[in-house]
Amino acid sequence: MPLTVYKFEVVEGQEWIFPADDDDYETFSAMDGRVIQDWIAPVMKLDTADRTYSDFPWLGEHVPILKRPAVDALAPALAAYGQLLPLKGEEVWLFNATTILDPLGHEQSRIVHFDDGDILDIEGHAFRQENIGTAEIFKLPMRASPVYITDHFVERIRRAGLRGVSFAPLWTSS
């Protein structure tokens, strides 16, 4: 059966969310798949001015932010792949993906590297389906990896009727 891998994508005009303190951006970028035991919740601010409601206000593809309806609908499924961490200032949670997989076919993907060889960006994804297995959510073993989701998880979101969320398809198995 074919498998499609996606990443979260910003929806034109959707709500955004920002840390009140710019230094907290580093907290989000540094999330590398480890379980966080001593979480100190950053204060967040929703930007709703002239924006469309979203159950997933946008901060970035590497740290999905969820409002209460998304948490209520998805918490059991999310628990298998990471942890929901509360944030302050708004009733929102961050999903810290702790499932790290290495299914990327480096030879078949279009990858931009830093001078030291680390991955800067992936312009074209090719995955090895056998390395994804039945996982619905995962990150790659690289700093600020996007959170990747499979068609199974996308379908969970759609069945739950969650609003203001979109997905960019990256790869489909043959």
N, CA, C and O of each residue as an XYZ file, in Angstrom:
696
protein
N       0.849     -1.181      0.000
C       0.000      0.000      0.000
C       0.893      1.243      0.000
O       1.845      1.322      0.777
N       0.591      2.206     -0.863
C       1.411      3.425     -0.916
C       1.351      4.212      0.391
O       0.349      4.198      1.106
N       2.433      4.881      0.673
C       2.543      5.727      1.861
C       2.951      7.113      1.401
O       3.841      7.256      0.563
N       2.303      8.140      1.947
C       2.690      9.510      1.651
C       3.204     10.155      2.927
O       2.623      9.982      3.999
N       4.297     10.899      2.807
C       4.890     11.634      3.926
C       4.693     13.124      3.655
O       4.915     13.607      2.544
N       4.272     13.836      4.692
C       3.985     15.262      4.617
C       4.774     15.993      5.702
O       5.344     15.372      6.600
N       4.797     17.315      5.601
C       5.153     18.154      6.726
C       4.059     19.208      6.837
O       3.349     19.491      5.871
N       3.934     19.784      8.030
C       2.943     20.833      8.222
C       3.309     22.018      7.337
O       4.484     22.298      7.098
N       2.273     22.706      6.857
C       2.474     23.835      5.954
C       1.610     24.997      6.447
O       0.475     24.796      6.880
N       2.144     26.186      6.381
C       1.385     27.354      6.811
C       0.229     27.594      5.833
O       0.378     27.438      4.621
N      -0.907     27.971      6.382
C      -2.094     28.299      5.597
C      -2.129     29.816      5.440
O      -1.941     30.549      6.411
N      -2.363     30.273      4.244
C      -2.452     31.703      3.983
C      -3.440     32.357      4.951
O      -4.611     31.981      4.995
N      -2.968     33.328      5.718
C      -3.825     34.087      6.617
C      -4.145     33.434      7.946
O      -4.923     33.990      8.721
N      -3.568     32.262      8.243
C      -3.906     31.603      9.501
C      -3.241     32.306     10.684
O      -2.294     33.074     10.515
N      -3.755     32.028     11.879
C      -3.166     32.557     13.103
C      -1.710     32.109     13.230
O      -1.356     30.978     12.896
N      -0.893     33.015     13.715
C       0.498     32.705     14.049
C       0.645     32.836     15.555
O      -0.177     33.468     16.219
N       1.693     32.235     16.082
C       1.988     32.354     17.498
C       3.481     32.602     17.650
O       4.298     32.022     16.934
N       3.819     33.465     18.583
C       5.215     33.860     18.775
C       5.575     33.816     20.252
O       4.715     34.033     21.105
N       6.837     33.537     20.563
C       7.259     33.668     21.960
C       7.334     35.149     22.328
O       7.743     35.980     21.518
N       6.935     35.466     23.555
C       7.000     36.858     24.027
C       8.455     37.319     24.128
O       8.749     38.504     23.970
N       9.353     36.386     24.388
C      10.783     36.688     24.493
C      11.491     36.062     23.296
O      11.443     34.844     23.120
N      12.146     36.876     22.474
C      12.825     36.377     21.276
C      13.867     35.310     21.580
O      14.157     34.478     20.720
N      14.435     35.312     22.777
C      15.426     34.294     23.140
C      14.826     32.883     23.144
O      15.556     31.898     23.035
N      13.505     32.789     23.268
C      12.863     31.475     23.308
C      12.818     30.793     21.942
O      12.548     29.595     21.868
N      13.078     31.529     20.861
C      13.153     30.874     19.556
C      14.208     29.781     19.565
O      14.027     28.739     18.936
N      15.305     30.009     20.273
C      16.369     29.014     20.355
C      15.878     27.752     21.068
O      16.292     26.649     20.712
N      15.013     27.896     22.055
C      14.435     26.740     22.740
C      13.739     25.832     21.736
O      13.882     24.610     21.789
N      12.987     26.432     20.825
C      12.238     25.652     19.844
C      13.161     25.048     18.779
O      12.966     23.903     18.371
N      14.149     25.799     18.334
C      15.083     25.299     17.313
C      15.937     24.156     17.836
O      16.333     23.272     17.078
N      16.219     24.175     19.130
C      17.106     23.169     19.717
C      16.413     21.838     19.999
O      17.071     20.877     20.398
N      15.115     21.766     19.801
C      14.403     20.513     20.076
C      14.889     19.459     19.083
O      14.704     19.589     17.873
N      15.509     18.425     19.619
C      16.183     17.440     18.773
C      15.653     16.029     18.965
O      16.321     15.059     18.608
N      14.478     15.911     19.516
C      13.885     14.590     19.675
C      14.025     13.995     21.056
O      13.467     12.935     21.338
N      14.763     14.665     21.919
C      14.886     14.152     23.292
C      13.645     14.507     24.106
O      13.031     15.554     23.901
N      13.290     13.627     25.022
C      12.214     13.910     25.964
C      12.705     15.020     26.889
O      13.842     14.993     27.361
N      11.845     15.984     27.137
C      12.202     17.107     28.004
C      11.599     16.860     29.379
O      10.381     16.765     29.523
N      12.462     16.755     30.390
C      12.023     16.487     31.758
C      11.788     17.772     32.550
O      10.877     17.841     33.376
N      12.606     18.779     32.297
C      12.582     20.011     33.102
C      12.054     21.190     32.282
O      12.687     22.243     32.204
N      10.904     20.994     31.684
C      10.313     21.979     30.781
C       9.961     23.261     31.518
O       9.236     23.239     32.513
N      10.473     24.362     31.030
C      10.093     25.690     31.505
C       9.322     26.324     30.359
O       9.903     26.699     29.341
N       8.033     26.439     30.525
C       7.152     26.870     29.440
C       7.370     28.332     29.077
O       7.234     29.213     29.926
N       7.709     28.594     27.813
C       7.801     29.984     27.366
C       6.418     30.636     27.309
O       5.402     29.960     27.147
N       6.405     31.936     27.444
C       5.171     32.713     27.294
C       4.978     32.977     25.805
O       5.902     33.410     25.115
N       3.776     32.713     25.321
C       3.471     32.859     23.900
C       2.373     33.896     23.703
O       1.582     34.176     24.604
N       2.349     34.455     22.502
C       1.306     35.418     22.131
C       0.762     35.042     20.760
O       1.510     34.895     19.794
N      -0.571     34.888     20.696
C      -1.232     34.612     19.422
C      -1.379     35.893     18.630
O      -1.720     36.939     19.182
N      -1.121     35.809     17.337
C      -1.398     36.919     16.422
C      -2.672     36.558     15.674
O      -2.647     35.779     14.722
N      -3.783     37.132     16.115
C      -5.079     36.812     15.514
C      -5.614     37.965     14.662
O      -6.655     37.822     14.020
N      -4.923     39.095     14.646
C      -5.396     40.272     13.904
C      -5.504     39.956     12.416
O      -4.515     39.615     11.767
N      -6.705     40.073     11.895
C      -6.969     39.821     10.477
C      -6.515     38.435     10.040
O      -6.117     38.243      8.892
N      -6.574     37.479     10.946
C      -6.135     36.114     10.624
C      -7.279     35.135     10.849
O      -8.190     35.390     11.637
N      -7.216     34.029     10.154
C      -8.216     32.986     10.237
C      -7.894     32.045     11.393
O      -6.733     31.703     11.619
N      -8.922     31.631     12.117
C      -8.762     30.704     13.238
C      -8.014     29.458     12.790
O      -8.207     28.970     11.676
N      -7.158     28.949     13.670
C      -6.451     27.706     13.408
C      -6.343     26.895     14.691
O      -6.036     27.433     15.754
N      -6.600     25.588     14.580
C      -6.366     24.676     15.706
C      -4.878     24.383     15.860
O      -4.452     23.785     16.849
N      -4.087     24.812     14.870
C      -2.629     24.653     14.863
C      -1.988     26.000     14.528
O      -1.467     26.158     13.424
N      -2.006     26.982     15.447
C      -1.396     28.273     15.121
C       0.071     28.073     14.719
O       0.780     27.259     15.309
N       0.505     28.814     13.726
C       1.802     28.578     13.092
C       2.960     29.217     13.846
O       2.967     30.420     14.106
N       3.937     28.384     14.191
C       5.241     28.843     14.674
C       6.313     28.346     13.731
O       7.281     29.053     13.451
N       6.142     27.125     13.237
C       7.086     26.553     12.292
C       6.821     25.076     12.097
O       6.112     24.445     12.881
N       7.401     24.534     11.037
C       7.184     23.126     10.700
C       7.884     22.173     11.658
O       7.607     20.974     11.652
N       8.782     22.693     12.474
C       9.549     21.847     13.390
C       8.930     21.753     14.783
O       9.346     20.915     15.583
N       7.949     22.596     15.084
C       7.298     22.566     16.400
C       5.801     22.845     16.250
O       5.375     23.995     16.365
N       5.009     21.819     15.998
C       3.567     22.050     15.906
C       3.013     22.556     17.236
O       3.335     22.037     18.305
N       2.173     23.580     17.138
C       1.479     24.146     18.291
C       0.005     23.778     18.132
O      -0.559     23.902     17.045
N      -0.609     23.328     19.213
C      -1.987     22.866     19.159
C      -2.848     23.601     20.172
O      -2.435     23.841     21.306
N      -4.055     23.952     19.739
C      -5.065     24.474     20.656
C      -5.845     23.296     21.243
O      -5.680     22.150     20.823
N      -6.692     23.600     22.216
C      -7.450     22.583     22.952
C      -8.187     21.582     22.045
O      -8.098     20.383     22.306
N      -8.910     22.008     20.992
C      -9.607     21.004     20.173
C      -8.650     19.971     19.558
O      -8.984     18.789     19.473
N      -7.482     20.409     19.137
C      -6.505     19.487     18.549
C      -5.933     18.557     19.611
O      -5.746     17.367     19.358
N      -5.657     19.087     20.793
C      -5.150     18.255     21.887
C      -6.195     17.213     22.267
O      -5.874     16.034     22.413
N      -7.440     17.642     22.427
C      -8.502     16.704     22.807
C      -8.660     15.586     21.783
O      -8.881     14.433     22.151
N      -8.549     15.922     20.506
C      -8.761     14.932     19.453
C      -7.553     14.027     19.223
O      -7.713     12.867     18.843
N      -6.348     14.548     19.450
C      -5.153     13.832     19.007
C      -4.215     13.337     20.113
O      -3.281     12.586     19.832
N      -4.447     13.741     21.352
C      -3.509     13.410     22.434
C      -3.155     11.925     22.503
O      -1.972     11.606     22.622
N      -4.117     10.999     22.435
C      -3.734      9.584     22.522
C      -2.785      9.163     21.395
O      -1.830      8.426     21.639
N      -3.032      9.612     20.194
C      -2.158      9.258     19.068
C      -0.802      9.941     19.201
O       0.227      9.330     18.914
N      -0.788     11.192     19.629
C       0.467     11.930     19.779
C       1.369     11.313     20.845
O       2.593     11.339     20.713
N       0.774     10.761     21.894
C       1.553     10.209     23.008
C       2.518      9.114     22.558
O       3.555      8.910     23.188
N       2.192      8.418     21.488
C       3.061      7.347     20.993
C       4.318      7.890     20.312
O       5.279      7.149     20.104
N       4.317      9.180     19.966
C       5.409      9.738     19.154
C       6.115     10.927     19.789
O       7.034     11.491     19.196
N       5.700     11.310     20.975
C       6.342     12.454     21.607
C       5.566     12.914     22.819
O       4.823     12.148     23.434
N       5.753     14.184     23.153
C       5.105     14.716     24.342
C       4.465     16.065     24.047
O       4.996     16.878     23.291
N       3.313     16.278     24.665
C       2.644     17.576     24.615
C       3.140     18.393     25.792
O       3.066     17.957     26.941
N       3.646     19.582     25.498
C       4.187     20.453     26.538
C       3.356     21.729     26.591
O       3.144     22.373     25.563
N       2.885     22.100     27.775
C       2.072     23.312     27.879
C       2.926     24.551     27.644
O       4.121     24.573     27.937
N       2.284     25.567     27.111
C       2.929     26.871     26.946
C       2.155     27.872     27.787
O       1.005     27.621     28.149
N       2.763     28.982     28.096
C       2.111     30.011     28.917
C       1.607     31.143     28.029
O       2.044     31.306     26.890
N       0.685     31.914     28.574
C       0.183     33.094     27.892
C      -1.037     32.848     27.038
O      -1.867     33.740     26.865
N      -1.155     31.656     26.503
C      -2.291     31.238     25.680
C      -2.594     29.789     26.048
O      -1.733     29.086     26.576
N      -3.812     29.348     25.769
C      -4.141     27.940     26.036
C      -3.718     27.110     24.823
O      -4.538     26.737     23.985
N      -2.417     26.834     24.754
C      -1.831     26.074     23.657
C      -0.762     25.129     24.197
O      -0.232     25.317     25.293
N      -0.461     24.102     23.390
C       0.560     23.120     23.731
C       1.489     22.963     22.544
O       1.083     23.119     21.392
N       2.719     22.657     22.835
C       3.709     22.361     21.823
C       3.848     20.843     21.739
O       3.865     20.168     22.768
N       3.945     20.308     20.542
C       4.208     18.883     20.404
C       5.699     18.696     20.169
O       6.236     19.133     19.151
N       6.362     18.044     21.118
C       7.784     17.717     21.013
C       7.886     16.293     20.477
O       7.716     15.327     21.220
N       8.163     16.173     19.182
C       8.293     14.855     18.557
C       9.570     14.191     19.055
O      10.664     14.734     18.904
N       9.420     13.022     19.646
C      10.572     12.301     20.186
C      10.860     11.012     19.419
O      11.748     10.249     19.799
N      10.128     10.770     18.363
C      10.395      9.626     17.505
C      11.353     10.086     16.415
O      10.979     10.842     15.518
N      12.589      9.619     16.506
C      13.625      9.997     15.543
C      13.888      8.782     14.648
O      14.256      7.706     15.120
N      13.690      8.987     13.356
C      13.946      7.945     12.371
C      14.942      8.477     11.355
O      15.113      9.688     11.216
N      15.594      7.572     10.651
C      16.512      7.982      9.590
C      16.131      7.281      8.283
O      16.896      6.471      7.760
N      14.930      7.604      7.757
C      14.485      6.947      6.539
C      14.894      7.690      5.256
O      14.551      7.261      4.154
N      15.619      8.789      5.401
C      15.948      9.612      4.243
C      16.920      8.878      3.323
O      17.977      8.424      3.760
N      16.560      8.767      2.065
C      17.466      8.221      1.059
C      18.376      9.358      0.592
O      18.012     10.138     -0.289
N      19.539      9.440      1.182
C      20.441     10.574      0.916
C      20.832     10.683     -0.555
O      20.941     11.790     -1.081
N      21.039      9.577     -1.210
C      21.457      9.602     -2.622
C      20.317     10.050     -3.538
O      20.558     10.691     -4.561
N      19.083      9.717     -3.175
C      17.933     10.036     -4.020
C      17.316     11.396     -3.687
O      16.546     11.930     -4.486
N      17.635     11.960     -2.534
C      17.088     13.251     -2.104
C      17.967     14.379     -2.617
O      19.142     14.181     -2.926
N      17.381     15.559     -2.702
C      18.153     16.768     -3.025
C      18.407     17.505     -1.714
O      17.505     18.115     -1.141
N      19.661     17.434     -1.249
C      20.019     17.948      0.065
C      21.055     19.055     -0.087
O      22.019     18.927     -0.840
N      20.833     20.152      0.650
C      21.805     21.242      0.717
C      22.536     21.097      2.045
O      21.909     20.993      3.100
N      23.854     21.090      1.989
C      24.670     20.874      3.185
C      25.389     22.147      3.607
O      25.720     22.996      2.779
N      25.623     22.263      4.908
C      26.552     23.266      5.428
C      27.962     22.831      5.023
O      28.165     21.700      4.581
N      28.921     23.724      5.176
C      30.316     23.394      4.863
C      30.827     22.209      5.678
O      31.671     21.447      5.206
N      30.311     22.050      6.912
C      30.787     20.940      7.764
C      30.089     19.606      7.457
O      30.365     18.600      8.110
N      29.189     19.598      6.468
C      28.509     18.369      6.074
C      27.132     18.184      6.666
O      26.372     17.339      6.192
N      26.784     18.954      7.695
C      25.438     18.859      8.270
C      24.405     19.325      7.241
O      24.720     20.071      6.314
N      23.181     18.871      7.425
C      22.104     19.231      6.498
C      21.585     20.631      6.808
O      21.203     20.928      7.940
N      21.578     21.481      5.793
C      20.997     22.814      5.895
C      19.526     22.769      5.486
O      18.669     23.338      6.162
N      19.240     22.087      4.369
C      17.874     22.041      3.854
C      17.723     20.801      2.979
O      18.693     20.300      2.411
N      16.508     20.326      2.884
C      16.188     19.218      1.991
C      15.207     19.756      0.965
O      14.057     20.051      1.290
N      15.659     19.883     -0.267
C      14.834     20.464     -1.330
C      13.969     19.427     -2.035
O      12.974     19.770     -2.674
N      14.346     18.169     -1.917
C      13.574     17.073     -2.494
C      13.771     15.834     -1.649
O      14.896     15.371     -1.462
N      12.677     15.300     -1.139
C      12.748     14.162     -0.219
C      12.551     12.837     -0.954
O      11.705     12.724     -1.842
N      13.334     11.853     -0.575
C      13.118     10.464     -0.959
C      13.314      9.648      0.314
O      14.362      9.722      0.957
N      12.309      8.882      0.664
C      12.362      8.095      1.897
C      12.419      6.601      1.584
O      11.994      6.158      0.517
N      12.941      5.849      2.518
C      12.914      4.390      2.474
C      11.744      3.967      3.375
O      11.813      4.075      4.599
N      10.681      3.490      2.745
C       9.450      3.178      3.474
C       9.695      2.173      4.589
O       9.079      2.271      5.650
N      10.574      1.218      4.373
C      10.827      0.208      5.401
C      11.423      0.821      6.660
O      11.305      0.238      7.738
N      12.056      1.977      6.552
C      12.621      2.642      7.732
C      11.592      3.516      8.446
O      11.843      3.987      9.555
N      10.454      3.731      7.827
C       9.351      4.461      8.474
C       8.451      3.468      9.199
O       7.942      3.756     10.282
N       8.262      2.315      8.605
C       7.407      1.300      9.214
C       5.997      1.811      9.396
O       5.395      2.336      8.459
N       5.462      1.661     10.606
C       4.093      2.098     10.892
C       4.050      3.457     11.590
O       2.982      3.908     12.004
N       5.204      4.107     11.720
C       5.238      5.416     12.395
C       4.351      6.417     11.652
O       4.351      6.474     10.422
N       3.605      7.195     12.413
C       2.753      8.231     11.832
C       3.381      9.609     11.958
O       3.024     10.526     11.218
N       4.320      9.760     12.896
C       4.971     11.045     13.159
C       6.434     10.758     13.467
O       6.749      9.820     14.198
N       7.334     11.580     12.900
C       8.753     11.413     13.201
C       9.528     12.670     12.831
O       9.043     13.543     12.111
N      10.734     12.727     13.342
C      11.701     13.749     12.957
C      12.936     13.030     12.429
O      13.147     11.850     12.709
N      13.742     13.746     11.672
C      15.025     13.227     11.216
C      16.085     13.566     12.255
O      15.905     14.492     13.046
N      17.183     12.827     12.260
C      18.240     13.105     13.242
C      19.094     14.300     12.828
O      20.277     14.156     12.520
N      18.476     15.482     12.825
C      19.173     16.721     12.494
C      18.537     17.873     13.261
O      17.357     17.822     13.606
N      19.317     18.901     13.522
C      18.828     20.070     14.252
C      17.676     20.720     13.487
O      17.725     20.872     12.267
N      16.645     21.095     14.232
C      15.468     21.791     13.693
C      14.801     21.013     12.568
O      14.264     21.608     11.633
N      14.832     19.689     12.654
C      14.137     18.875     11.657
C      12.655     19.217     11.669
O      12.068     19.406     12.734
N      12.050     19.295     10.493
C      10.594     19.404     10.488
C       9.988     18.175     11.158
O      10.637     17.137     11.282
N       8.757     18.305     11.580
C       7.999     17.153     12.051
C       7.325     16.581     10.805
O       6.543     17.259     10.138
N       7.640     15.333     10.506
C       7.065     14.643      9.354
C       5.885     13.814      9.830
O       5.920     13.214     10.905
N       4.841     13.791      9.013
C       3.645     13.021      9.338
C       3.251     12.210      8.109
O       3.480     12.618      6.971
N       2.656     11.059      8.368
C       2.227     10.223      7.254
C       0.742     10.437      6.982
O       0.031     11.092      7.745
N       0.310      9.868      5.884
C      -1.092     10.012      5.497
C      -2.036      9.485      6.575
O      -3.172      9.947      6.677
N      -1.586      8.533      7.374
C      -2.432      8.010      8.457
C      -2.748      9.105      9.481
O      -3.884      9.222      9.940
N      -1.735      9.907      9.836
C      -1.961     10.974     10.811
C      -2.740     12.135     10.192
O      -3.580     12.743     10.854
N      -2.466     12.437      8.940
C      -3.235     13.475      8.238
C      -4.714     13.101      8.263
O      -5.573     13.956      8.481
N      -5.005     11.830      8.041
C      -6.403     11.378      8.060
C      -7.015     11.522      9.459
O      -8.197     11.846      9.572
N      -6.252     11.293     10.510
C      -6.755     11.506     11.882
C      -7.189     12.965     12.060
O      -8.253     13.246     12.612
N      -6.349     13.880     11.586
C      -6.638     15.313     11.720
C      -7.903     15.658     10.939
O      -8.767     16.384     11.432
N      -8.006     15.143      9.738
C      -9.190     15.434      8.910
C     -10.461     14.855      9.523
O     -11.497     15.519      9.555
N     -10.379     13.608     10.014
C     -11.565     12.983     10.643
C     -12.015     13.751     11.871
O     -13.205     13.780     12.183
N     -11.077     14.372     12.570
C     -11.413     15.138     13.769
C     -12.028     16.495     13.431
O     -12.525     17.185     14.321
N     -11.999     16.881     12.167
C     -12.592     18.160     11.755
C     -11.797     19.370     12.216
O     -12.359     20.455     12.366
N     -10.512     19.205     12.441
C      -9.685     20.322     12.911
C      -9.495     21.335     11.793
O      -9.414     20.984     10.616
N      -9.427     22.603     12.191
C      -9.436     23.693     11.215
C      -8.111     24.437     11.175
O      -7.344     24.447     12.137
N      -7.869     25.061     10.022
C      -6.716     25.932      9.871
C      -5.393     25.196      9.878
O      -4.408     25.698     10.420
N      -5.356     24.018      9.286
C      -4.127     23.239      9.227
C      -3.977     22.705      7.805
O      -4.949     22.304      7.165
N      -2.733     22.712      7.329
C      -2.466     22.240      5.974
C      -1.179     21.419      5.972
O      -0.366     21.503      6.893
N      -1.017     20.632      4.927
C       0.116     19.721      4.838
C       0.732     19.804      3.447
O       0.016     19.885      2.449
N       2.046     19.785      3.385
C       2.758     19.755      2.118
C       3.187     18.322      1.852
O       3.997     17.781      2.605
N       2.662     17.683      0.788
C       3.112     16.329      0.485
C       4.549     16.370     -0.026
O       4.887     17.177     -0.892
N       5.381     15.502      0.513
C       6.799     15.507      0.161
C       7.215     14.300     -0.660
O       8.114     14.388     -1.496
N       6.559     13.172     -0.421
C       6.988     11.934     -1.043
C       5.875     10.902     -0.943
O       5.189     10.820      0.075
N       5.699     10.129     -1.982
C       4.762      9.009     -1.968
C       5.506      7.777     -2.453
O       6.205      7.820     -3.466
N       5.352      6.676     -1.721
C       5.993      5.431     -2.130
C       5.360      4.923     -3.413
O       4.223      5.258     -3.746
N       6.111      4.122     -4.108
C       5.560      3.576     -5.372
C       4.961      2.206     -5.175
O       4.459      1.609     -6.128
